[in-house]
């Protein structure tokens, strides 16, 4: 074995999880595992060269009390500028921004292990109390939002720093090949376009836009179904496969937050069958109240699978309502393969510090789950409704995330609703979406 990882005792499931994700899953490296007294994580090569990473977090904790304590969330982020870091101002969440090199040894005082665990496990969200109107954690109360990290894939920056350090020490192993791709997803919440009659009056009198009024009338007659086919066409024209996550809650729901259709409505099942026939993925979109209700979650899934005549293996929570770790546990215990809910509703970006797929860690049971998270990087509603961006500004934000995902060779998962692109008032976003797909599939 050319690489041995030796860690201090205590919180071993958490530490092993981080190295399994970074070294085994993402870099494709085999390594031997040792637990021994000390204050550093030591990555030792066969010739005795050693990378030492300071244990600045778990080593100071009482194992009986654990880490689910808001007082342990960093108040700020330090920055490291060093040749090993892939970008200037590498974020240091725990430990100190120092690197020392000697012959055959590199010592890093930044606790990279605790930082990666903080990002992937989202334990921070299990200890903050603030919630928005929909019982979601706002980005502004979390460290990434406060410290301006949502535009950075800082977990991937950590991966590259780690690889650069090992390569400098002489690790001769080849790393696993990584690949950029765009993953277009669409949450199917609505099939009907509804608007108050005063909107027509506003178009004609206030906005002096009779064409928009006509578009509203046409959209009301057509509904949002045609936009689903437009989305399929857009993906197929570029050799892509869309993922349609279908809401099976039925009409209404808590606060009328769920679908405006049922799976038994005329035309719905043929539409789902068409998605499958055309090679797209139909997934599950659990209803508004299911994020903490396993029974309702399971009942709606059965309803969708009955309509499809096939199992569903992936999806995303409606309204991005999520409770760490409870919602992940519901998905895992139900045998799902992939969740794609990890994005803040109020801000696009890298909620987990990465767009890469990774196995989930349950901070309640302190074990890695079989379930894989595929983080959502950008939802059009986050750009338009929450941040108030227009199409031009939205395009720049989307393209910035695309460049980050391309740089670190990882999937770029985006969400555009059929109801958003089918809204006559928002038709200017269609070119933004198509141009994003073009940019992602070009060269």
PLY file of the C-alpha trace (Angstrom):
ply
format ascii 1.0
element vertex 443
property float x
property float y
property float z
element edge 442
property int vertex1
property int vertex2
end_header
0.00 0.00 0.00
1.62 3.26 -1.15
-0.45 5.52 1.13
-1.29 5.21 4.84
-3.64 7.54 6.68
-3.05 7.76 10.44
-5.57 9.70 12.54
-5.88 10.59 16.23
-8.46 8.59 18.20
-11.99 9.91 18.67
-14.74 10.72 16.17
-13.39 8.01 13.91
-16.60 7.57 11.82
-16.48 11.27 10.87
-12.77 11.19 10.05
-12.98 7.99 8.03
-15.94 9.41 6.11
-13.93 12.47 5.01
-10.98 10.41 3.77
-13.26 7.90 2.06
-14.89 10.72 0.09
-11.71 12.66 -0.74
-9.20 9.88 -1.31
-11.25 6.86 -2.35
-14.37 8.26 -4.05
-13.04 11.43 -5.66
-9.33 10.68 -6.20
-9.63 6.92 -6.62
-6.75 6.15 -4.22
-6.39 3.08 -2.04
-5.06 3.69 1.45
-4.34 1.87 4.69
-6.07 3.17 7.82
-4.46 3.60 11.24
-5.64 5.13 14.52
-2.84 6.29 16.80
-2.23 9.00 19.42
-1.31 12.42 18.10
-2.55 15.86 17.16
-2.32 15.57 13.36
-3.75 13.59 10.48
-0.72 12.03 8.84
-0.76 10.85 5.23
2.38 8.77 4.85
3.92 7.61 1.60
5.83 4.34 1.21
9.20 6.15 1.21
8.49 7.92 4.50
7.38 11.27 3.07
4.56 12.70 5.15
1.73 15.21 4.83
0.55 16.32 8.27
-2.74 18.15 8.73
-3.51 19.67 12.09
-6.48 18.28 14.03
-7.80 21.61 15.30
-11.46 20.64 15.75
-12.28 17.07 16.76
-9.19 16.86 18.95
-10.50 19.53 21.30
-14.01 18.11 21.68
-15.46 15.92 24.41
-16.68 12.76 22.62
-19.55 12.51 25.10
-20.88 15.94 24.07
-20.13 15.76 20.36
-20.08 18.65 17.91
-23.77 19.52 17.48
-23.40 22.85 19.23
-23.93 26.22 17.59
-21.04 27.66 19.60
-18.70 25.45 17.54
-19.71 27.02 14.21
-16.87 29.30 13.10
-17.60 32.99 13.51
-15.41 33.89 10.54
-13.16 32.40 7.87
-9.41 32.88 7.60
-7.67 32.92 4.21
-4.59 31.09 3.00
-2.47 32.15 0.03
-0.04 29.42 -0.93
1.21 27.73 -4.07
-0.51 24.46 -3.09
-3.93 26.14 -3.05
-5.72 26.18 -6.42
-7.08 29.71 -5.92
-6.07 32.80 -3.92
-7.63 33.22 -0.50
-8.23 29.53 0.24
-10.92 29.43 2.99
-9.73 28.11 6.37
-12.68 27.29 8.62
-10.76 25.57 11.42
-7.11 25.87 12.42
-4.68 28.45 11.10
-3.73 29.56 7.56
-0.14 28.27 7.63
1.82 25.75 5.57
5.39 24.66 6.31
7.55 22.56 3.99
10.77 20.68 4.71
12.51 17.85 2.92
10.02 14.99 2.65
7.36 16.69 4.80
4.53 19.20 4.47
2.70 20.50 7.53
-0.67 22.22 7.14
-2.13 24.02 10.17
-5.51 24.43 8.49
-7.79 21.59 9.62
-8.86 20.42 6.18
-10.67 17.38 7.58
-12.99 19.37 9.83
-13.63 21.85 7.02
-14.69 19.19 4.54
-16.87 17.48 7.15
-18.52 20.81 7.96
-19.41 21.31 4.30
-20.62 17.84 3.38
-22.44 16.83 6.56
-24.20 20.20 6.96
-24.07 19.74 10.75
-24.24 23.51 11.02
-27.84 23.37 9.80
-28.76 20.96 12.58
-27.80 23.54 15.22
-28.97 26.90 13.86
-32.47 27.87 14.96
-33.42 30.50 12.37
-35.90 29.48 9.70
-37.73 31.31 6.92
-41.46 31.35 6.15
-41.23 27.79 4.80
-39.20 26.39 7.71
-35.98 26.43 5.68
-32.53 27.50 6.81
-31.71 30.84 5.14
-28.31 31.21 3.52
-27.68 34.41 5.47
-27.45 32.61 8.83
-24.99 29.99 7.61
-21.25 30.43 7.39
-21.03 30.12 3.61
-23.58 32.89 3.18
-22.04 35.15 5.83
-18.48 34.65 4.59
-19.22 34.98 0.87
-18.35 31.36 0.08
-21.43 30.38 -1.94
-19.68 31.23 -5.20
-16.71 28.99 -4.32
-16.49 25.21 -4.46
-14.22 25.29 -1.43
-14.49 21.57 -0.70
-13.10 20.94 -4.19
-10.42 23.51 -3.54
-9.48 21.39 -0.52
-9.35 18.29 -2.69
-6.97 19.99 -5.13
-4.77 21.32 -2.32
-4.55 17.81 -0.86
-3.68 16.28 -4.23
-1.04 18.94 -4.95
0.60 18.31 -1.58
0.69 14.54 -2.12
2.05 14.97 -5.63
4.76 17.32 -4.40
5.79 14.69 -1.86
6.18 12.15 -4.64
2.95 10.12 -4.65
3.19 8.33 -7.96
-0.39 7.07 -8.18
-2.70 8.31 -10.92
-5.84 10.07 -9.81
-9.34 9.09 -10.86
-10.53 10.78 -14.03
-13.12 13.45 -13.40
-15.60 14.87 -15.88
-17.65 18.04 -16.18
-21.26 17.76 -17.31
-24.41 19.81 -16.99
-27.38 18.10 -15.33
-30.63 19.84 -16.34
-33.46 19.18 -13.87
-37.08 20.33 -13.82
-39.49 20.12 -10.88
-43.00 19.45 -12.16
-45.24 21.39 -9.76
-47.77 23.04 -12.05
-49.50 22.29 -15.35
-51.91 25.22 -15.47
-51.18 28.90 -15.93
-53.46 30.99 -13.72
-53.48 34.74 -13.26
-55.88 37.32 -11.79
-57.97 39.31 -14.24
-56.39 42.50 -12.91
-53.13 41.34 -14.55
-54.80 41.74 -17.94
-55.97 45.20 -17.01
-52.44 46.05 -15.89
-51.03 44.83 -19.20
-53.42 46.97 -21.19
-53.61 50.12 -19.05
-50.49 50.37 -16.90
-47.87 48.51 -18.92
-49.46 49.35 -22.30
-48.45 45.90 -23.51
-51.39 44.27 -25.32
-49.04 41.57 -26.66
-48.32 40.40 -23.12
-52.05 40.29 -22.42
-52.51 38.10 -25.50
-49.69 35.85 -24.40
-51.38 35.40 -21.03
-54.63 34.31 -22.64
-52.81 31.86 -24.90
-50.72 30.49 -22.01
-53.87 29.98 -19.93
-55.41 27.94 -22.74
-52.25 25.90 -23.37
-51.08 25.45 -19.78
-47.51 24.55 -18.85
-47.51 21.13 -20.55
-45.96 22.42 -23.81
-43.05 23.88 -21.84
-42.21 20.34 -20.70
-41.85 19.25 -24.30
-39.80 22.36 -25.05
-37.45 21.36 -22.22
-37.14 17.84 -23.63
-36.46 19.26 -27.08
-33.77 21.59 -25.72
-31.94 18.73 -23.99
-32.23 16.30 -26.90
-30.91 18.87 -29.37
-27.71 19.01 -27.32
-27.36 15.32 -26.52
-28.51 15.78 -22.93
-31.00 13.94 -20.75
-33.32 15.95 -18.51
-34.51 14.88 -15.10
-38.17 15.62 -14.34
-39.03 15.43 -10.65
-42.79 14.96 -10.38
-44.95 16.20 -7.53
-47.35 13.43 -6.54
-49.02 15.20 -3.60
-52.17 16.06 -5.55
-53.93 19.41 -5.51
-53.71 21.80 -2.62
-51.68 20.56 0.30
-50.60 22.68 3.28
-51.26 26.31 2.38
-52.09 25.20 -1.18
-48.34 24.76 -1.70
-48.52 21.52 -3.68
-49.53 20.63 -7.23
-52.41 21.94 -9.36
-52.89 18.47 -10.85
-53.25 14.84 -9.85
-51.59 11.88 -11.48
-55.05 10.71 -12.58
-55.83 13.89 -14.50
-56.29 13.46 -18.22
-53.02 13.56 -20.11
-50.68 13.35 -17.10
-49.74 9.68 -17.34
-49.20 9.83 -21.12
-46.95 12.84 -20.54
-44.85 10.91 -18.00
-44.69 7.95 -20.37
-43.48 10.28 -23.14
-40.64 11.53 -20.90
-39.48 7.96 -20.33
-39.93 6.97 -23.98
-37.80 9.91 -25.08
-34.98 8.81 -22.76
-35.36 11.28 -19.90
-35.44 10.46 -16.18
-38.64 10.73 -14.17
-37.92 11.22 -10.49
-39.75 12.00 -7.27
-40.64 15.45 -5.90
-42.04 14.88 -2.38
-44.74 17.34 -1.34
-44.52 20.44 0.83
-45.19 18.69 4.13
-43.09 15.56 3.62
-39.62 16.75 4.63
-40.28 15.64 8.22
-43.11 13.15 7.60
-41.87 9.73 6.49
-45.36 8.26 6.16
-46.61 11.00 3.82
-43.32 10.85 1.90
-43.73 7.10 1.34
-47.40 7.35 0.38
-46.74 9.94 -2.32
-43.83 7.92 -3.69
-46.06 4.85 -4.03
-48.61 6.99 -5.87
-46.00 8.14 -8.39
-44.58 4.65 -8.90
-48.06 3.27 -9.48
-48.65 5.90 -12.15
-45.29 5.20 -13.80
-45.39 1.44 -13.43
-41.73 1.62 -12.39
-39.65 2.57 -9.33
-38.25 6.07 -8.86
-34.70 6.29 -7.54
-33.88 10.00 -7.33
-35.50 13.37 -6.78
-35.70 16.59 -4.81
-37.80 17.98 -1.95
-40.57 20.42 -2.92
-39.77 24.07 -2.03
-36.30 22.76 -1.06
-37.75 22.14 2.41
-35.17 20.10 4.27
-34.22 19.21 7.81
-30.68 17.94 8.46
-30.27 15.04 9.08
-33.91 13.88 9.26
-34.88 14.36 5.61
-31.77 12.58 4.35
-32.61 9.71 6.70
-36.13 9.43 5.23
-34.65 9.16 1.75
-32.02 6.63 2.78
-34.39 4.38 4.71
-36.71 4.40 1.71
-33.89 3.00 -0.44
-33.50 6.03 -2.71
-30.25 6.42 -4.63
-29.89 10.19 -5.10
-31.26 13.34 -3.49
-30.72 16.71 -5.17
-32.18 19.15 -2.64
-29.00 20.79 -1.35
-29.29 24.38 -2.50
-30.49 27.41 -0.59
-33.79 28.66 -1.95
-32.77 32.28 -1.39
-29.34 32.09 -3.02
-27.67 30.04 -5.73
-24.24 28.52 -5.24
-22.41 25.76 -3.42
-24.36 25.04 -0.23
-22.16 22.01 0.53
-18.97 23.55 -0.81
-19.16 21.29 -3.86
-21.34 20.28 -6.81
-19.86 16.78 -6.78
-21.92 13.75 -5.82
-21.08 12.40 -2.36
-22.51 9.86 0.09
-24.46 11.47 2.90
-23.33 11.41 6.54
-26.06 11.28 9.19
-24.88 13.45 12.09
-27.66 12.06 14.28
-26.64 8.41 14.02
-22.99 9.29 13.21
-22.71 7.00 10.22
-22.36 7.27 6.47
-25.51 6.44 4.52
-25.95 4.68 1.21
-27.83 7.70 -0.15
-25.87 10.00 -2.46
-26.35 13.76 -2.57
-26.11 15.51 -5.94
-26.13 19.17 -4.88
-28.27 21.62 -6.78
-26.13 24.61 -7.73
-28.64 27.03 -9.25
-32.42 27.39 -9.42
-33.90 30.06 -11.65
-36.25 31.13 -8.84
-33.29 31.87 -6.56
-31.94 34.27 -9.17
-35.21 35.97 -10.11
-37.57 35.76 -7.13
-35.12 35.94 -4.23
-32.11 37.85 -5.54
-34.12 40.02 -7.94
-31.77 39.46 -10.88
-32.78 40.13 -14.44
-31.92 37.79 -17.33
-28.55 39.43 -17.99
-27.39 39.30 -14.38
-28.81 35.80 -14.04
-26.87 34.67 -17.09
-23.61 35.93 -15.56
-24.29 34.15 -12.27
-25.13 30.87 -14.05
-22.05 31.10 -16.27
-19.85 31.80 -13.24
-21.02 28.57 -11.58
-20.53 26.73 -14.85
-16.90 27.83 -15.04
-16.31 26.69 -11.47
-17.81 23.28 -12.17
-15.80 22.97 -15.37
-12.59 23.98 -13.56
-13.04 21.26 -10.94
-14.48 18.74 -13.42
-17.75 17.99 -11.67
-21.46 17.93 -12.53
-23.34 21.21 -12.70
-26.93 20.61 -11.61
-29.42 23.33 -12.52
-33.17 23.66 -11.99
-35.52 25.37 -14.43
-39.24 24.79 -13.84
-41.62 24.28 -16.74
-43.94 26.73 -14.99
-41.21 29.37 -14.84
-40.26 29.12 -18.50
-43.91 28.84 -19.50
-44.84 32.11 -17.80
-45.33 34.85 -20.45
-43.80 37.44 -18.12
-40.59 35.43 -17.86
-40.08 34.43 -21.49
-36.80 36.41 -21.58
-35.25 33.64 -19.45
-35.68 31.04 -22.21
-32.62 32.31 -24.16
-30.64 32.33 -20.90
-31.43 28.66 -20.36
-30.69 27.63 -23.93
-27.44 29.57 -24.02
-26.38 27.95 -20.74
-26.90 24.50 -22.28
-24.97 25.59 -25.37
-22.07 26.86 -23.29
-22.00 23.65 -21.21
-22.01 21.32 -24.21
-19.60 23.27 -26.37
-16.17 21.69 -26.59
0 1
1 2
2 3
3 4
4 5
5 6
6 7
7 8
8 9
9 10
10 11
11 12
12 13
13 14
14 15
15 16
16 17
17 18
18 19
19 20
20 21
21 22
22 23
23 24
24 25
25 26
26 27
27 28
28 29
29 30
30 31
31 32
32 33
33 34
34 35
35 36
36 37
37 38
38 39
39 40
40 41
41 42
42 43
43 44
44 45
45 46
46 47
47 48
48 49
49 50
50 51
51 52
52 53
53 54
54 55
55 56
56 57
57 58
58 59
59 60
60 61
61 62
62 63
63 64
64 65
65 66
66 67
67 68
68 69
69 70
70 71
71 72
72 73
73 74
74 75
75 76
76 77
77 78
78 79
79 80
80 81
81 82
82 83
83 84
84 85
85 86
86 87
87 88
88 89
89 90
90 91
91 92
92 93
93 94
94 95
95 96
96 97
97 98
98 99
99 100
100 101
101 102
102 103
103 104
104 105
105 106
106 107
107 108
108 109
109 110
110 111
111 112
112 113
113 114
114 115
115 116
116 117
117 118
118 119
119 120
120 121
121 122
122 123
123 124
124 125
125 126
126 127
127 128
128 129
129 130
130 131
131 132
132 133
133 134
134 135
135 136
136 137
137 138
138 139
139 140
140 141
141 142
142 143
143 144
144 145
145 146
146 147
147 148
148 149
149 150
150 151
151 152
152 153
153 154
154 155
155 156
156 157
157 158
158 159
159 160
160 161
161 162
162 163
163 164
164 165
165 166
166 167
167 168
168 169
169 170
170 171
171 172
172 173
173 174
174 175
175 176
176 177
177 178
178 179
179 180
180 181
181 182
182 183
183 184
184 185
185 186
186 187
187 188
188 189
189 190
190 191
191 192
192 193
193 194
194 195
195 196
196 197
197 198
198 199
199 200
200 201
201 202
202 203
203 204
204 205
205 206
206 207
207 208
208 209
209 210
210 211
211 212
212 213
213 214
214 215
215 216
216 217
217 218
218 219
219 220
220 221
221 222
222 223
223 224
224 225
225 226
226 227
227 228
228 229
229 230
230 231
231 232
232 233
233 234
234 235
235 236
236 237
237 238
238 239
239 240
240 241
241 242
242 243
243 244
244 245
245 246
246 247
247 248
248 249
249 250
250 251
251 252
252 253
253 254
254 255
255 256
256 257
257 258
258 259
259 260
260 261
261 262
262 263
263 264
264 265
265 266
266 267
267 268
268 269
269 270
270 271
271 272
272 273
273 274
274 275
275 276
276 277
277 278
278 279
279 280
280 281
281 282
282 283
283 284
284 285
285 286
286 287
287 288
288 289
289 290
290 291
291 292
292 293
293 294
294 295
295 296
296 297
297 298
298 299
299 300
300 301
301 302
302 303
303 304
304 305
305 306
306 307
307 308
308 309
309 310
310 311
311 312
312 313
313 314
314 315
315 316
316 317
317 318
318 319
319 320
320 321
321 322
322 323
323 324
324 325
325 326
326 327
327 328
328 329
329 330
330 331
331 332
332 333
333 334
334 335
335 336
336 337
337 338
338 339
339 340
340 341
341 342
342 343
343 344
344 345
345 346
346 347
347 348
348 349
349 350
350 351
351 352
352 353
353 354
354 355
355 356
356 357
357 358
358 359
359 360
360 361
361 362
362 363
363 364
364 365
365 366
366 367
367 368
368 369
369 370
370 371
371 372
372 373
373 374
374 375
375 376
376 377
377 378
378 379
379 380
380 381
381 382
382 383
383 384
384 385
385 386
386 387
387 388
388 389
389 390
390 391
391 392
392 393
393 394
394 395
395 396
396 397
397 398
398 399
399 400
400 401
401 402
402 403
403 404
404 405
405 406
406 407
407 408
408 409
409 410
410 411
411 412
412 413
413 414
414 415
415 416
416 417
417 418
418 419
419 420
420 421
421 422
422 423
423 424
424 425
425 426
426 427
427 428
428 429
429 430
430 431
431 432
432 433
433 434
434 435
435 436
436 437
437 438
438 439
439 440
440 441
441 442
